Every structure is written in C-alpha cells, then in structure tokens.
C-alpha cells in the first residue's frame, strides 16, 4: 500500500510539473512597434555602382514606451543594414521571424508583413536596450539598397521611383508622420515639388518633406535632368 501511495504521489508530481512547463511555454513574448512622429532620412545615390545609401533617425520618448519584451520596426528586405545605434551607441538587433499578429500589442493589423514571402524585415530591439535610458530615445539606422530600375515618365523623362509602401524607411504604422528627406546627388538629377534644391559645383542637395499617412502610398520620384 505504501508503495502504491508513493507511486501515486510521484505521478501527481510529474503531472504538476508538466502542467507548469506547458503554462511556461504558452507565455508569449510581447512585441510593440516603434512608431515615431518624425523621421529624418538622409541619402545619397550612385548611379555608377547602382546604390542608394541612407541614414534614418527617429526619436521616441522613453515615457511613451509601454512594457514589452521587444520593440520592432519594418524595413525593406532590399536594405542591407550596416549598423543601428541608440543614442549614439551601436547596439545588437534581431531579425524576427515566424511571428503572428497576436505577438504584437496592439495586434498587428498588417498581417501580410509577417508572411514568409513578405518583402520586409521585422527588426526588433530587446527591452534591455532601453533599460538605462531616460528621456528621449534616438534610433539611427545606416543601410544601403540597390537602385530601382529606371523607367520612363509620361512626359518622356527617365525616372527612379521609391514607394513608402515598400518600407524604404521605417514607418509609423498607426498614425500620420513626417519624413524629412535630404538627398545628395548630382546636378543631372532633379525632383518635382521639392521644398528646396541647392547646388555646389556638380553636386545637388534636394530636400522634401513627406506626409506619410497609413494606408496611403506616397512616392519619391527622381528625374534625370539637363541642368
């Protein structure tokens, strides 16, 4: 009888451990999106080697970060990320895969971004990255991409075009934001409706403010120009 009681107690103990382990496995990591109000995008292009070099910076108040295990943003898979800095310090990031919209709080509405064949990366920063920071958190991202194909506009001009829906920069996924775009190129390129264009020798700086609205698709179009 004593042996039977010991056996039953042992079985109960094993069962309890299995239930505890199952509950632990069901505890889901929490992800939140890093949504900024303003993004500073500085870029240069080289048509000789067909490259687009970019740096984007955006800031978020630490007080606005609700608790999560990881904080994420999306960027095009065409982007080769060279470094990420937080408040000037290089940090490690995670290319997060196999996620479900329910991993995000609030639930991610754009579920197609998490599909295996999605054209974007989900890049996540561990919450410990921000542990010792108070006040403003400034995230800086250096990356490069292959230029899109040249196409011909309706007026016959050759053009390069980038779409905000292609996540050439991290985007605010829930609210309207501003992207302050600064492009260093040559006097042989121009942009319609630019806020300013200034030349220094053969180099040209183009500035344009973009209002990025979720669900809409603002585009940046660069034309070949004669002067």
C-alpha positions as MATLAB code, in Angstrom:
seq = 'XXXXXXXXXXXXXXXXXXXXXXXXXXXXXXXXXXXXXXXXXXXXXXXXXXXXXXXXXXXXXXXXXXXXXXXXXXXXXXXXXXXXXXXXXXXXXXXXXXXXXXXXXXXXXXXXXXXXXXXXXXXXXXXXXXXXXXXXXXXXXXXXXXXXXXXXXXXXXXXXXXXXXXXXXXXXXXXXXXXXXXXXXXXXXXXXXXXXXXXXXXXXXXXXXXXXXXXXXXXXXXXXXXX';
ca = [
       0.000    0.000    0.000;
       2.811    2.390    0.924;
       4.487    1.676   -2.422;
       1.215    2.457   -4.244;
       0.779    5.750   -2.372;
       4.363    6.763   -3.189;
       3.773    5.869   -6.847;
       0.561    7.945   -6.963;
       2.299   10.909   -5.334;
       5.137   10.638   -7.843;
       2.694   10.580  -10.747;
       0.876   13.635   -9.360;
       4.190   15.455   -9.010;
       5.190   14.659  -12.613;
       1.764   15.767  -13.880;
       2.026   19.056  -11.976;
       5.473   19.693  -13.473;
       4.173   19.003  -16.964;
       1.297   21.464  -16.485;
       3.700   24.106  -15.161;
       6.016   23.582  -18.130;
       3.103   23.829  -20.556;
       1.964   27.099  -18.987;
       5.510   28.480  -19.285;
       5.659   27.502  -22.959;
       2.338   29.259  -23.545;
       3.665   32.519  -22.112;
       4.064   34.613  -25.236;
       6.700   37.244  -25.821;
       5.217   40.705  -26.248;
       6.220   42.903  -29.187;
       5.371   46.569  -29.704;
       6.008   48.767  -32.720;
       8.324   51.764  -32.559;
       6.134   54.496  -34.053;
       7.681   57.955  -34.317;
       6.091   61.260  -35.291;
       9.033   62.375  -37.419;
      11.788   60.654  -39.398;
      14.969   62.260  -40.737;
      16.112   60.490  -43.914;
      19.469   61.496  -45.384;
      20.542   59.694  -48.528;
      22.925   59.751  -51.448;
      22.862   57.787  -54.661;
      25.499   56.460  -57.011;
      24.245   55.554  -60.466;
      27.748   54.307  -61.302;
      27.538   51.397  -58.828;
      23.726   51.433  -58.671;
      23.452   52.068  -54.929;
      21.258   54.086  -52.559;
      22.995   54.888  -49.243;
      20.810   56.076  -46.398;
      20.676   57.051  -42.756;
      17.361   57.426  -40.979;
      16.911   58.780  -37.474;
      13.797   58.901  -35.350;
      13.130   59.613  -31.691;
      10.668   58.339  -29.111;
      10.188   59.478  -25.526;
      11.063   56.704  -23.077;
       7.920   57.599  -21.130;
       5.814   56.660  -24.182;
       7.211   53.126  -24.356;
       4.720   50.711  -22.853;
       6.094   47.485  -21.424;
       7.158   44.796  -23.921;
       9.875   42.200  -24.454;
      10.862   43.604  -27.867;
      10.295   46.838  -29.779;
      10.127   46.493  -33.560;
      10.010   48.266  -36.907;
       9.821   47.088  -40.519;
      12.177   47.849  -43.392;
      12.542   46.581  -46.952;
      14.374   43.290  -47.497;
      16.291   45.134  -50.214;
      18.009   47.118  -47.467;
      21.366   45.903  -46.204;
      21.550   47.228  -42.653;
      25.100   48.171  -41.717;
      24.540   49.437  -38.161;
      21.913   50.512  -35.684;
      22.631   52.995  -32.923;
      20.595   54.041  -29.910;
      21.564   57.461  -28.536;
      24.848   57.218  -30.438;
      25.788   53.733  -29.195;
      25.949   50.764  -31.588;
      23.582   48.006  -30.471;
      22.587   44.484  -31.472;
      19.262   43.795  -33.154;
      17.233   40.715  -34.040;
      15.731   39.881  -37.420;
      12.497   38.464  -36.040;
      10.773   35.682  -37.977;
       7.832   33.303  -37.510;
       5.748   35.923  -35.775;
       1.973   36.096  -35.561;
      -0.046   39.347  -35.463;
      -1.059   38.352  -31.925;
       2.546   38.626  -30.786;
       2.094   42.397  -31.109;
       0.276   44.633  -28.674;
      -1.946   46.005  -30.026;
      -2.477   43.202  -32.558;
      -0.725   43.932  -35.853;
      -3.355   44.772  -38.467;
      -0.996   44.398  -41.443;
      -0.615   40.622  -41.049;
       0.784   40.294  -44.593;
       4.036   41.882  -43.352;
       4.737   38.745  -41.311;
       4.270   36.265  -44.170;
       7.384   34.243  -45.147;
       7.334   35.848  -48.608;
       6.839   39.370  -47.243;
       9.152   41.960  -48.879;
      10.084   43.419  -45.484;
      12.195   42.511  -42.464;
      10.886   42.852  -38.933;
      13.790   44.194  -36.884;
      13.423   44.004  -33.099;
      15.332   45.587  -30.241;
      15.369   43.933  -26.830;
      13.810   45.935  -24.000;
      17.155   45.836  -22.168;
      18.486   48.140  -24.905;
      16.477   50.976  -23.352;
      16.794   49.961  -19.693;
      19.232   52.688  -18.604;
      17.844   55.441  -20.821;
      15.691   58.264  -19.537;
      14.084   60.923  -21.670;
      14.461   60.837  -25.444;
      15.480   57.651  -27.275;
      17.069   58.366  -30.689;
      17.426   55.419  -33.047;
      19.787   55.725  -36.021;
      19.882   53.234  -38.885;
      22.561   53.085  -41.624;
      21.781   50.970  -44.671;
      22.152   50.673  -48.414;
      19.986   49.360  -51.256;
      20.234   48.626  -54.948;
      18.605   51.376  -57.007;
      15.256   50.582  -58.626;
      15.091   50.254  -62.395;
      14.948   53.414  -64.448;
      11.551   53.869  -66.106;
      10.085   56.487  -68.442;
       7.529   59.032  -67.208;
       4.546   60.171  -69.271;
       6.468   63.279  -70.338;
       9.378   61.192  -71.614;
      11.789   61.851  -68.743;
      13.687   58.938  -67.231;
      12.924   58.422  -63.557;
      13.747   56.471  -60.417;
      10.862   55.932  -58.036;
      10.668   54.811  -54.397;
       7.415   53.941  -52.660;
       6.732   54.427  -48.957;
       4.711   51.195  -49.059;
       7.970   49.427  -49.882;
       9.343   50.489  -46.478;
      12.398   52.282  -47.779;
      12.326   53.783  -44.258;
      10.755   52.529  -41.029;
       7.173   53.831  -40.886;
       4.666   54.883  -38.279;
       2.114   52.088  -38.691;
      -0.718   53.667  -36.747;
      -0.635   57.440  -37.243;
       0.396   60.188  -39.657;
       4.093   61.053  -39.550;
       6.563   63.298  -41.360;
       9.621   62.180  -43.291;
      12.174   64.941  -43.845;
      14.070   63.729  -46.899;
      17.513   65.050  -47.837;
      19.152   63.639  -50.966;
      22.706   64.302  -52.131;
      23.040   63.645  -55.842;
      24.386   65.406  -58.945;
      23.103   68.335  -60.994;
      21.951   65.770  -63.549;
      19.037   64.766  -61.332;
      16.015   66.700  -60.133;
      12.760   66.234  -58.220;
       9.392   67.845  -58.875;
       7.723   69.652  -55.951;
      10.924   69.661  -53.883;
      10.986   72.040  -50.923;
      14.464   73.211  -51.924;
      17.222   72.414  -54.407;
      20.743   73.788  -53.937;
      23.878   73.189  -55.964;
      27.559   73.168  -55.053;
      29.655   72.591  -58.131;
      28.386   69.386  -59.728;
      26.668   68.209  -56.520;
      22.994   68.875  -55.785;
      21.101   68.696  -52.496;
      17.363   68.102  -52.707;
      15.075   68.467  -49.709;
      11.463   67.356  -49.496;
       9.029   66.891  -46.595;
       6.751   63.890  -46.959;
       3.490   63.437  -45.067;
       3.233   59.677  -44.587;
      -0.327   58.504  -43.878;
      -1.054   54.834  -43.033;
      -2.957   53.200  -45.867;
      -1.666   55.676  -48.439;
       1.389   55.351  -50.644;
       3.481   58.481  -51.007;
       6.269   58.207  -53.578;
       9.657   59.802  -54.134;
      10.454   60.320  -57.794;
      13.863   61.400  -59.082;
      14.237   62.503  -62.709;
      17.231   62.806  -64.981;
      17.701   66.496  -65.608;
      19.698   68.508  -68.123;
      20.810   71.067  -65.520;
];
